[in-house]
Each structure stands twice: as structure tokens, then as C-alpha cells.
């Protein structure tokens, strides 16, 4: 199956591709690499999932928010590339978790996005290197922000 076919089989809905809230590009191609700026958990109605992990939501809810961030990233890729088939592989994911100082399960949370990418591009091409870190706050009190780097076909 192609990445487009794998995504269709998941029966997940892409939110609208987010628009920048500052002075930056959400998507940039340089050579055979595609950089995607930090995305938040944008829902289909254009609202954001909000809250701090460990205070306002638990780690399972945060993992779902990270999957929603992955869907927002996919929406940006689809809008700019037209197809997930134009991505050869995931190179790097940086996941930031807005959490209380005692929260320690950042990798578990970011797995919500990483598992989605693995389903779209397969285990070999959908899993790249990754960092998952905790933050004292994130814009608009979102629980998760993720940026990614992809290699183009």
C-alpha cells in the first residue's frame, strides 16, 4: 500500500492546514528535505486542544493530543505536496510537552504522533530520530507542539 492508501485506511480526519500565528513559514522545501514548523493540536473546527499535562489532562489524553498534532502536520504536507506519497521517509521529530515539573513520560506522549507517522509511511520509513522534551509552557496553553523533518522522494 502507498502512504496515501495507508492514511485512507486509518479513517482519520485531517484538520484544515494551520496558518502561521507569527513570522515564519509552516512548510519549507530545501533540496530533497521538507521542514515543517512546530504545529499544535488543531481540531477540524479550527480550535485547539488546550491544557497542561499532569494538571489539566492525563498522559493518555496528551497522547491523543499528540496524534492530533500529527494530523495537523499531515494536513500541512497534503496542502503543500498534494500527496503523502511524495515523502520518502521521516527523518526527525521534535516533540515538546507542556507539563508539570514532575511529569516524566514525555516519550509516551509524543508516541501519539510517531505511531501515526509509522502507520502512514511504515515502520522503516515512518520512524526517524526523535526528541521528546518537557516545557514549562507552550503557546495558547496547548499540551503538545511538534516539528518534523522529512526526506522527499
C-alpha positions as CSV (number, residue, x, y, z in Angstrom):
1,X,0.0,0.0,0.0
2,X,1.1,3.6,-0.6
3,X,1.2,6.2,2.2
4,X,-1.9,7.8,0.8
5,X,-3.7,4.4,0.8
6,X,-2.4,3.7,4.4
7,X,-3.7,7.0,5.6
8,X,-7.2,6.5,4.0
9,X,-7.4,3.0,5.7
10,X,-7.0,4.7,9.1
11,X,-10.3,6.6,8.7
12,X,-8.9,9.7,10.4
13,X,-9.9,13.2,9.5
14,X,-7.4,15.9,8.7
15,X,-8.0,19.3,10.2
16,X,-7.5,22.3,8.0
17,X,-3.9,23.1,7.4
18,X,-3.0,25.7,10.1
19,X,-1.9,29.2,9.2
20,X,1.1,30.9,10.9
21,X,0.5,32.8,14.0
22,X,3.8,34.6,13.7
23,X,6.5,35.5,11.2
24,X,7.6,32.1,9.9
25,X,6.8,29.5,7.2
26,X,4.9,26.4,8.3
27,X,6.5,24.4,5.4
28,X,9.8,24.8,3.6
29,X,11.5,22.6,1.0
30,X,15.3,22.7,0.8
31,X,16.7,20.3,-1.7
32,X,15.2,16.9,-1.0
33,X,14.2,17.8,2.5
34,X,10.9,19.2,3.8
35,X,10.8,21.1,7.0
36,X,7.6,21.5,8.9
37,X,7.5,24.2,11.7
38,X,6.0,23.5,15.1
39,X,2.3,22.5,14.9
40,X,-0.2,22.3,17.7
41,X,-3.2,20.1,18.3
42,X,-5.6,21.7,15.8
43,X,-9.1,20.2,15.5
44,X,-11.3,20.1,12.4
45,X,-13.4,23.0,13.8
46,X,-10.1,25.1,13.9
47,X,-10.0,25.1,17.7
48,X,-7.0,23.9,19.7
49,X,-6.8,21.2,22.3
50,X,-5.6,23.1,25.4
51,X,-4.3,22.2,28.8
52,X,-1.2,21.2,30.7
53,X,-0.2,17.6,31.1
54,X,-0.2,16.5,34.7
55,X,-2.6,19.3,35.7
56,X,-5.4,19.6,33.2
57,X,-5.1,16.3,31.4
58,X,-3.5,12.8,31.8
59,X,-0.9,11.2,29.7
60,X,-3.4,9.2,27.6
61,X,-5.3,12.4,26.7
62,X,-2.0,14.1,25.9
63,X,-1.0,11.2,23.6
64,X,-4.3,11.7,21.7
65,X,-3.4,15.4,21.5
66,X,0.0,14.5,20.0
67,X,-1.8,12.3,17.4
68,X,-3.9,15.4,16.6
69,X,-0.7,17.4,16.1
70,X,0.5,14.7,13.7
71,X,-2.8,15.1,11.8
72,X,-2.2,18.8,11.6
73,X,1.3,18.2,10.2
74,X,-0.2,15.8,7.7
75,X,-2.7,18.5,6.7
76,X,0.2,20.9,6.0
77,X,2.0,18.2,4.0
78,X,-1.1,17.4,2.0
79,X,-1.8,21.1,1.3
80,X,1.7,21.8,0.1
81,X,2.6,18.5,-1.6
82,X,-0.7,17.1,-2.6
83,X,0.1,13.6,-1.6
84,X,1.8,11.7,1.3
85,X,3.4,9.6,-1.4
86,X,5.9,12.4,-2.1
87,X,7.5,11.8,1.3
88,X,10.2,9.1,1.2
89,X,10.7,9.0,5.0
90,X,10.5,10.7,8.3
91,X,14.0,12.0,9.4
92,X,13.4,13.8,12.7
93,X,10.6,14.6,15.1
94,X,10.9,17.1,17.9
95,X,8.1,16.9,20.4
96,X,7.5,19.4,23.2
97,X,5.1,18.7,26.0
98,X,3.6,21.4,28.2
99,X,3.6,19.7,31.5
100,X,4.0,20.0,35.3
101,X,7.6,19.8,36.6
102,X,7.1,16.3,38.0
103,X,5.8,14.8,34.7
104,X,8.3,12.3,33.2
105,X,6.5,10.4,30.4
106,X,7.3,12.8,27.5
107,X,8.2,10.0,25.1
108,X,4.9,8.2,25.8
109,X,3.0,11.4,24.8
110,X,4.9,12.0,21.6
111,X,4.3,8.4,20.6
112,X,0.9,9.6,19.6
113,X,2.4,11.4,16.6
114,X,5.2,8.9,16.0
115,X,2.8,6.0,15.9
116,X,0.7,7.9,13.3
117,X,3.6,8.5,11.1
118,X,4.7,4.8,11.3
119,X,1.2,3.8,10.2
120,X,1.3,6.2,7.2
121,X,4.9,5.5,6.0
122,X,5.5,2.1,7.5
123,X,7.9,1.1,10.3
124,X,11.1,1.5,8.1
125,X,10.3,5.0,6.6
126,X,7.8,6.3,9.2
127,X,10.1,6.3,12.2
128,X,13.0,8.6,12.3
129,X,15.2,10.1,15.1
130,X,13.3,11.9,17.8
131,X,13.5,14.1,20.8
132,X,10.6,14.4,23.4
133,X,11.1,17.1,26.0
134,X,9.0,18.9,28.7
135,X,8.3,22.6,28.6
136,X,7.1,25.0,31.3
137,X,4.6,26.4,28.8
138,X,3.6,26.4,25.2
139,X,1.7,28.9,23.0
140,X,-2.0,29.2,23.8
141,X,-1.6,26.7,26.6
142,X,-1.5,23.8,24.1
143,X,-0.3,20.5,25.6
144,X,1.9,19.5,22.7
145,X,3.9,21.1,19.9
146,X,5.7,19.1,17.3
147,X,8.0,20.0,14.4
148,X,9.3,17.5,11.8
149,X,11.8,16.9,9.0
150,X,11.0,14.7,6.1
151,X,13.0,13.4,3.1
152,X,11.2,13.9,-0.3
153,X,11.1,11.2,-2.9
